[in-house]
Structure formats: C-alpha cells, structure tokens
Amino acid sequence: MRKYVEIPLEVMERLVEGKCVEGSLRRDEWTGKVTFKAYQRQSRARQERVVCQLENGWLKESPQRYKFFSSVKKDLSRRIVDVVMHRELKTAMQALEIEEILDHV
C-alpha cells in the first residue's frame, strides 16, 4: 500500500541540509491527507552563573532561583556526610552574602 505524505517546504530544506527532523504523522481531519508536522523544538539558553565552586559541588544563580549541589561519597559515615554537606552549604551562603554586599556598594 502506498500513501503520500504532505511535508512542508521548511522540513524538506532541513532534510536536504542533512539535519534530523522530529515530528508526528497525522491525518488531516478536513482533507483526509496524511501530513507530517515537525516539532517546534528550541534550545533553551540557560542563563546560570556559578556563584561559588565548592569542594564537592557548586552554587549557581539563575534569573529565578539559587541552585545548590553537593555530592558526597557513600563510603563516609552518615555523620561525616552531614558535617561535609552543612560545611559546604555554609561556605556557599557566605559567598552569596559577600556577593550581595558587593552588589549594593
């Protein structure tokens, strides 16, 4: 069985350039033709800035949030993991306070 698929010109141009095009095949409800609709994917430009690089992680700032990441080995005892994570959080918060002070000067 042969079916003809209607493909927009923009999609064909991307295919000729050798790029991959993701999308979905649909049957048009009015004409009954099978059409290809490309997904409108856009890369997000992340606007994150590293505030403080830590021994086992980092503190980043985005337009809406502060992001704290800490990764500690499981080989350590639970108490040492607690101490390390709290120490790094305290270091990150001190760096954040210093930046706030410098921004207001």
N, C-alpha and C positions, 0 to 999 in steps of 0.2 A: 504494500500500500504506500502510496506517495502522498505526502502532504506538503503544501507550500507554506513557508513561514515568512511573514512580513517582518523585515528587520529595518529599523530606522537607519538613515544615512550616517549619523554620528557613530553608531555602533559599528557599522562596516568600516568606517575610517579608522577606528581604534583597532579593529581586527587586522586591517592591512598594515598598520604600523607594528604589528606583532605583539600587541598587548592583549591581556586576558580580559574578557568582559563577563561579569557575573550578572545573572538576571533570572527572569522566570518566563516560561512559555504560558500564554493564556489564550483562551478562545474568546474573541471579541463578542460580547453579547448582542450587539446590534447587527454586525455584518456576518458573524459566524466564522471569520477568518482566524487562523492561528497567528498570534503576534508574539514577538519577543520584546519584553520590557526590561531594559538594563536597570540594575540597581544604581541609585544615585549615591554612591559612597564618596565621602570626603574625608581626607585625613585631618585629624584634629591636631592643630598646632598647640602643643602643651606649653603653657607659659609658667612652668615651675622653676623656681630659683632655689638653689641649695643655700640654706641659711647657715648650716653647720654640718660639717662632715665629722662623724663620730667614729670611735674605735670599732664598733660593731654595727654601724648603721648611719642614719642621716636624719636631718630635719629639713624639710622643704616647705616653701611657701608658694601657694597658687593664688589666683585672684580671690577665691572664696575661702580657702582652707589652709591650715598648717598641717603638714603630714610628718609624723614621726615614725621611723622604722628602726627596729633593733632586732638583731638576730644573734642568739647566744647558743653555744653548743649544748647538746643534751647531756654530754658527759659530766658536766658540772652538777653539783648538788643543787637542790631547789633553792636553798638559802643563798648560795653564791649567785645563782641566776637572778634572784630577787635583788640582791645588792648591786649587781652589774647593771641591770635594767634601770633601777632607780638612779644610780650614779649618772648614767648616760642621759636620762630624762632631765636630771638636774643641770647637767652641762648644757644641754640643748636649750633649756629655759633661760639659763644665764646668757647664752649667746643671743637669744631673742630679745631679752631685756636690754642688752647693750645696743643692739640694732635700733630698738625703739628710741632709746636715749639719743643716739646719733642722728636719727631721722628728725627729731624735734629741735635739734640745735641749729 
